Amino acid sequence: MMVLICLLVPASGAWAASSGGAAMIGPSSPHGIATGGHASAVFSRGLRQGDRGADVKTLQTWLTDVGYSVPSTGYFGSMTKGAVQQFQQAYSLKPPSGTVGPRTAAKLLSVVRATAKGKGVTSGGGTPSSSGGSSSSAWVFPIKPISVVLGTDTWSLDQGVDIPTAGAACGRQAVEVAMTSGTIVQEGIDGFGPYAPIIKVDSGKYKDRYIYYGHAAPALVKVGQHVSAGQPIADVGCGQVGISTGPHLEIGISDSGGPTCCPSNQETSPLMESLLTPLYRKAGGH
Protein backbone atom coordinates (compact mmCIF):
# COMPACT_ATOMS: atom_id res chain seq x y z
CA MET A 1 0.00 0.00 0.00
CA MET A 2 1.42 3.39 -0.98
CA VAL A 3 1.07 6.20 1.54
CA LEU A 4 1.07 9.81 0.37
CA ILE A 5 2.84 12.12 2.81
CA CYS A 6 1.88 15.78 2.65
CA LEU A 7 4.51 17.84 4.41
CA LEU A 8 3.56 21.08 6.14
CA VAL A 9 5.29 24.10 4.67
CA PRO A 10 5.18 27.84 5.38
CA ALA A 11 3.14 30.16 3.23
CA SER A 12 5.76 30.42 0.54
CA GLY A 13 3.82 28.30 -1.89
CA ALA A 14 0.54 26.54 -2.46
CA TRP A 15 -0.20 22.84 -2.84
CA ALA A 16 -1.64 21.71 -6.12
CA ALA A 17 -2.47 18.35 -7.66
CA SER A 18 -0.48 16.97 -10.54
CA SER A 19 -0.13 13.61 -12.19
CA GLY A 20 2.85 12.94 -9.95
CA GLY A 21 0.96 13.64 -6.72
CA ALA A 22 1.00 16.73 -4.53
CA ALA A 23 3.22 19.57 -5.64
CA MET A 24 4.25 22.92 -4.25
CA ILE A 25 4.04 25.90 -6.58
CA GLY A 26 4.15 29.64 -6.27
CA PRO A 27 0.99 31.49 -7.30
CA SER A 28 2.56 33.26 -10.27
CA SER A 29 6.21 32.31 -10.29
CA PRO A 30 8.31 31.44 -13.32
CA HIS A 31 9.86 28.03 -12.96
CA GLY A 32 12.97 26.08 -13.79
CA ILE A 33 13.77 22.67 -15.09
CA ALA A 34 12.48 20.28 -12.41
CA THR A 35 9.11 19.34 -13.90
CA GLY A 36 8.03 22.40 -15.82
CA GLY A 37 7.27 24.19 -12.56
CA HIS A 38 5.61 21.43 -10.57
CA ALA A 39 7.95 19.78 -8.08
CA SER A 40 7.02 16.22 -7.28
CA ALA A 41 6.06 15.27 -3.74
CA VAL A 42 9.07 14.78 -1.48
CA PHE A 43 7.91 11.44 -0.05
CA SER A 44 5.16 9.74 -1.99
CA ARG A 45 5.41 6.63 0.19
CA GLY A 46 6.34 5.48 3.64
CA LEU A 47 10.06 4.75 3.87
CA ARG A 48 11.58 1.74 5.59
CA GLN A 49 14.64 -0.48 5.63
CA GLY A 50 15.33 -2.00 2.22
CA ASP A 51 13.90 0.90 0.19
CA ARG A 52 15.92 2.64 -2.50
CA GLY A 53 15.45 5.88 -4.37
CA ALA A 54 15.87 9.65 -4.50
CA ASP A 55 13.42 10.05 -1.63
CA VAL A 56 15.66 7.89 0.56
CA LYS A 57 18.62 10.11 -0.36
CA THR A 58 16.56 13.15 0.62
CA LEU A 59 15.78 11.52 3.97
CA GLN A 60 19.48 10.81 4.53
CA THR A 61 20.42 14.39 3.63
CA TRP A 62 17.89 15.79 6.10
CA LEU A 63 18.99 13.43 8.89
CA THR A 64 22.59 14.55 8.38
CA ASP A 65 21.58 18.22 8.38
CA VAL A 66 19.98 17.87 11.81
CA GLY A 67 22.84 15.95 13.38
CA TYR A 68 22.17 12.26 12.61
CA SER A 69 24.93 11.69 10.10
CA VAL A 70 24.37 8.95 7.51
CA PRO A 71 25.82 8.54 4.02
CA SER A 72 23.57 9.81 1.20
CA THR A 73 23.51 6.55 -0.73
CA GLY A 74 19.84 6.34 -1.64
CA TYR A 75 19.64 2.95 0.11
CA PHE A 76 17.73 2.64 3.39
CA GLY A 77 20.00 0.34 5.35
CA SER A 78 20.48 -0.41 9.05
CA MET A 79 22.47 2.79 9.61
CA THR A 80 19.62 4.92 8.23
CA LYS A 81 17.08 2.99 10.28
CA GLY A 82 19.13 3.60 13.41
CA ALA A 83 19.34 7.32 12.67
CA VAL A 84 15.59 7.50 12.15
CA GLN A 85 15.01 5.72 15.46
CA GLN A 86 17.32 8.15 17.27
CA PHE A 87 15.46 11.07 15.72
CA GLN A 88 12.09 9.59 16.69
CA GLN A 89 13.23 9.04 20.26
CA ALA A 90 14.63 12.58 20.52
CA TYR A 91 11.31 14.08 19.40
CA SER A 92 8.98 11.66 21.23
CA LEU A 93 7.63 10.11 18.04
CA LYS A 94 6.18 6.81 19.19
CA PRO A 95 6.80 4.07 18.53
CA PRO A 96 10.46 4.64 17.46
CA SER A 97 10.06 2.11 14.67
CA GLY A 98 12.76 3.36 12.33
CA THR A 99 10.23 3.75 9.51
CA VAL A 100 9.24 7.15 8.12
CA GLY A 101 5.55 7.93 8.04
CA PRO A 102 3.69 11.27 7.83
CA ARG A 103 4.43 12.42 11.40
CA THR A 104 8.14 11.62 11.23
CA ALA A 105 8.51 13.22 7.79
CA ALA A 106 6.71 16.43 8.81
CA LYS A 107 8.71 16.72 12.03
CA LEU A 108 12.00 16.12 10.27
CA LEU A 109 11.29 18.83 7.70
CA SER A 110 10.39 21.32 10.44
CA VAL A 111 13.62 20.53 12.31
CA VAL A 112 15.70 20.99 9.12
CA ARG A 113 14.26 24.48 8.75
CA ALA A 114 14.59 25.33 12.43
CA THR A 115 18.21 24.12 12.47
CA ALA A 116 19.15 26.41 9.57
CA LYS A 117 17.44 29.41 11.20
CA GLY A 118 18.75 28.71 14.69
CA LYS A 119 22.39 28.08 13.84
CA GLY A 120 22.67 30.68 11.13
CA VAL A 121 25.24 30.56 8.37
CA THR A 122 28.11 32.60 9.74
CA SER A 123 31.43 30.93 10.40
CA GLY A 124 30.93 31.21 14.13
CA GLY A 125 27.22 30.46 14.31
CA GLY A 126 24.59 33.06 15.14
CA THR A 127 22.49 35.19 12.85
CA PRO A 128 23.28 35.36 9.13
CA SER A 129 24.74 38.70 8.10
CA SER A 130 22.87 40.82 5.56
CA SER A 131 25.78 43.18 4.94
CA GLY A 132 27.38 43.43 1.52
CA GLY A 133 30.89 43.39 2.94
CA SER A 134 33.71 41.10 2.00
CA SER A 135 33.96 39.26 5.31
CA SER A 136 34.48 35.57 4.75
CA SER A 137 31.75 34.84 7.30
CA ALA A 138 29.06 37.10 5.79
CA TRP A 139 26.01 35.79 3.96
CA VAL A 140 23.78 38.00 1.84
CA PHE A 141 20.65 37.67 -0.26
CA PRO A 142 21.59 36.65 -3.83
CA ILE A 143 19.73 39.34 -5.85
CA LYS A 144 20.27 43.11 -5.80
CA PRO A 145 18.52 45.47 -5.52
CA ILE A 146 16.09 43.83 -3.11
CA SER A 147 13.31 46.06 -4.49
CA VAL A 148 13.08 43.93 -7.65
CA VAL A 149 12.59 40.67 -5.73
CA LEU A 150 9.02 39.47 -5.28
CA GLY A 151 7.89 38.31 -1.85
CA THR A 152 8.38 34.91 -0.29
CA ASP A 153 4.78 33.96 -1.08
CA THR A 154 5.79 33.80 -4.76
CA TRP A 155 8.82 31.56 -4.25
CA SER A 156 8.59 27.86 -4.97
CA LEU A 157 10.70 24.81 -4.22
CA ASP A 158 11.98 22.12 -6.53
CA GLN A 159 15.69 21.28 -6.83
CA GLY A 160 16.43 24.77 -5.56
CA VAL A 161 14.32 27.81 -4.69
CA ASP A 162 12.71 29.65 -7.63
CA ILE A 163 12.71 33.41 -6.97
CA PRO A 164 10.81 35.64 -9.43
CA THR A 165 11.46 39.34 -10.02
CA ALA A 166 9.01 42.24 -10.26
CA GLY A 167 7.97 42.89 -13.84
CA ALA A 168 10.31 40.08 -14.96
CA ALA A 169 13.29 42.31 -14.15
CA CYS A 170 16.49 40.89 -15.60
CA GLY A 171 19.93 41.87 -16.85
CA ARG A 172 21.45 44.86 -15.08
CA GLN A 173 18.12 45.48 -13.36
CA ALA A 174 18.54 42.28 -11.32
CA VAL A 175 22.13 41.46 -10.44
CA GLU A 176 23.03 38.13 -8.85
CA VAL A 177 25.65 38.31 -6.11
CA ALA A 178 27.66 35.74 -4.20
CA MET A 179 25.74 34.65 -1.11
CA THR A 180 29.02 34.08 0.71
CA SER A 181 32.71 33.90 -0.06
CA GLY A 182 34.01 31.08 -2.17
CA THR A 183 35.43 30.07 -5.52
CA ILE A 184 33.63 29.86 -8.86
CA VAL A 185 34.17 26.25 -9.87
CA GLN A 186 31.82 25.97 -12.84
CA GLU A 187 29.79 28.06 -15.27
CA GLY A 188 27.05 26.40 -17.27
CA ILE A 189 24.67 23.72 -16.05
CA ASP A 190 22.63 21.45 -18.28
CA GLY A 191 19.05 22.75 -18.24
CA PHE A 192 20.01 25.92 -16.35
CA GLY A 193 21.87 27.66 -19.17
CA PRO A 194 25.47 28.12 -20.36
CA TYR A 195 26.34 30.87 -17.86
CA ALA A 196 24.94 29.43 -14.61
CA PRO A 197 27.70 29.83 -11.98
CA ILE A 198 28.50 27.46 -9.12
CA ILE A 199 30.31 28.66 -5.98
CA LYS A 200 32.22 26.35 -3.67
CA VAL A 201 31.78 27.79 -0.16
CA ASP A 202 35.11 28.33 1.55
CA SER A 203 34.24 28.76 5.24
CA GLY A 204 31.65 28.29 7.95
CA LYS A 205 29.00 25.66 8.57
CA TYR A 206 28.53 25.00 4.83
CA LYS A 207 32.21 24.91 3.89
CA ASP A 208 32.88 22.84 0.74
CA ARG A 209 29.22 22.72 -0.26
CA TYR A 210 28.19 24.18 -3.62
CA ILE A 211 25.69 26.93 -4.39
CA TYR A 212 24.33 27.08 -7.92
CA TYR A 213 22.61 30.00 -9.70
CA GLY A 214 20.26 28.70 -12.38
CA HIS A 215 18.99 30.65 -15.42
CA ALA A 216 21.65 33.38 -15.13
CA ALA A 217 23.06 35.34 -18.09
CA PRO A 218 25.66 36.54 -18.58
CA ALA A 219 28.33 35.42 -16.13
CA LEU A 220 30.32 38.36 -14.74
CA VAL A 221 33.25 36.39 -13.29
CA LYS A 222 35.48 33.60 -14.50
CA VAL A 223 35.88 30.01 -13.38
CA GLY A 224 38.62 29.84 -10.77
CA GLN A 225 37.98 33.35 -9.45
CA HIS A 226 37.51 33.84 -5.70
CA VAL A 227 34.47 35.94 -4.82
CA SER A 228 33.29 37.64 -1.63
CA ALA A 229 29.80 37.93 -0.18
CA GLY A 230 27.84 40.55 -2.10
CA GLN A 231 30.10 40.52 -5.16
CA PRO A 232 28.23 40.51 -8.51
CA ILE A 233 28.71 37.20 -10.31
CA ALA A 234 25.92 37.19 -12.94
CA ASP A 235 22.62 38.77 -13.96
CA VAL A 236 19.17 37.24 -13.89
CA GLY A 237 18.88 36.00 -17.45
CA CYS A 238 16.42 37.75 -19.76
CA GLY A 239 13.92 35.58 -21.61
CA GLN A 240 14.10 31.82 -21.29
CA VAL A 241 17.61 30.88 -20.24
CA GLY A 242 17.91 27.12 -20.07
CA ILE A 243 14.65 25.26 -19.52
CA SER A 244 12.48 27.88 -17.84
CA THR A 245 9.26 29.81 -18.26
CA GLY A 246 10.76 33.28 -17.86
CA PRO A 247 13.31 35.43 -16.01
CA HIS A 248 14.00 34.29 -12.45
CA LEU A 249 16.71 32.85 -10.27
CA GLU A 250 16.73 29.25 -9.17
CA ILE A 251 19.29 28.96 -6.41
CA GLY A 252 20.21 25.76 -4.65
CA ILE A 253 22.79 24.17 -2.41
CA SER A 254 24.41 20.78 -2.81
CA ASP A 255 24.18 17.87 -0.45
CA SER A 256 27.11 17.63 1.96
CA GLY A 257 29.96 16.17 -0.04
CA GLY A 258 28.59 17.22 -3.41
CA PRO A 259 28.29 16.73 -6.32
CA THR A 260 28.43 20.32 -7.59
CA CYS A 261 24.94 20.10 -9.08
CA CYS A 262 22.18 19.29 -8.71
CA PRO A 263 20.19 17.86 -5.79
CA SER A 264 16.93 15.96 -6.19
CA ASN A 265 13.62 17.79 -5.95
CA GLN A 266 13.31 19.24 -2.43
CA GLU A 267 16.35 17.31 -1.19
CA THR A 268 18.12 20.50 -0.07
CA SER A 269 15.73 23.28 -1.18
CA PRO A 270 13.98 23.48 2.24
CA LEU A 271 17.40 24.19 3.75
CA MET A 272 18.13 26.85 1.12
CA GLU A 273 14.72 28.44 1.69
CA SER A 274 15.52 28.63 5.40
CA LEU A 275 18.78 30.41 4.63
CA LEU A 276 17.22 32.80 2.12
CA THR A 277 14.18 33.94 4.08
CA PRO A 278 15.97 35.74 6.96
CA LEU A 279 18.49 37.22 4.52
CA TYR A 280 15.60 38.58 2.44
CA ARG A 281 13.99 40.14 5.53
CA LYS A 282 17.27 41.66 6.72
CA ALA A 283 17.89 43.17 3.30
CA GLY A 284 14.53 44.95 3.49
CA GLY A 285 12.28 42.52 1.64
CA HIS A 286 8.61 42.35 2.58
C-alpha angles and dihedrals in degrees: 000000000000117000120205112216116203109197120210113242134178121260094278094107144006130244117243135174121250136165088266094054129258117000136185117228137166116243096246107357127139111237142215137223105296100097105329090287101318113100114207120243113280095228115016091173143029111273125223143155112304096031122126133194149084090294090059089052089051090052091050092048092052093047090052092048091057096046106273099109117207130154114263096235101137090237120109101221135159093282091056091046090052092050091050090050091051090050092048092050092048092053098038094247104161133241097025090218099155091237122113116234131160097287095048093045094049093047093048092052091050091050092049089056094043091049092054092048095043099047097037124204104267119116091251099039124251130094120349113251119241095193121117093224128127097246111138090227097052124108123194138180110273101232128063135230095035089210091076094054117097119227128277091258088071096051120100136194130231122124088337135355116289110217118187126203130226112267089358089288111193143153114033089351091068114033121189115220134190110271090211139349119293146109128289103238101170142014119197127039125198107256093009098071138263096280102046106132127215122203123202106214112233105196147017133033093330097044113155094014119120129238117200129199110207126202094016124150132211114013112227098195135046132247109268094030119129113228134193130220110284095019114136111248104163145343128251101265118249117232120356108337109183115336102336142120097234146321114330142114123255107194125182144165128226127242114264106282095023150211100216093241147046134005124201120267108297092350092123103357094095087058092048091048089053090053094045100047099064091041089053091051093047091050090056102265119151 
